Amino acid sequence: MSEGKTTKGEGKTLSVQTGTEPPADPEFFLKWGQENAKEFIKTANAALAQLLTLSTALFGGAIALWNNIPIPTPYRIVVLAPLLFTVFVCLFSAMPKAESIDPTDAKGIQTYMEKVFAYKQKRLALAKWSLVVAMVFIVAALVAAQYLLPPIAPSLPKPTP
């Protein structure tokens, strides 16, 4: 933008800015925002379903390989707890909440949508950070098992001749 002319009037100095028109009219952004808000719940449910699938697969894999994971049992439990927590958060957040809505009450529908929007957003953030914590715990436990902890497998007896 470039500086336009300066005018004086009623004891105030006004600086007029000149420039180009915005790329699109505000109605486009309003419609886009409304469509985005409608699609958010579907997108949040899809993301929760994907997080549920990922965390369930990680949890199931860890259980299947329980005896082959080279870390002590207390560390295994600490690593698996956030994964199990993520599974529960995703599972219960993706399920619809039973609530009666009057289809003729616009304010009630708006309140319901805002409540669902906030609920899904909080649960999605909780599941995401729980999965991140689980991944950090997994990496930390594997590094600790490799470099800091004594080996948990008993040493094999030497064969006798």
Buried (B, 14 or more C-beta within 10 A) or exposed (E): EEEEEEEEEEEEEEEEEEEEEEEEEEEEEEEEEEEEEEEBBEEBBEBBBEBBEBBBEBBEEBEEEEEEBEBBEEBBEBBBBBBBBBBEBBBEBBEEEEEEEEEEEEEEEEEBBEEBBEBBEEBBEBBBEBBEBBBEBBEBBBEEBEEEBEEEEEEEEEEEE
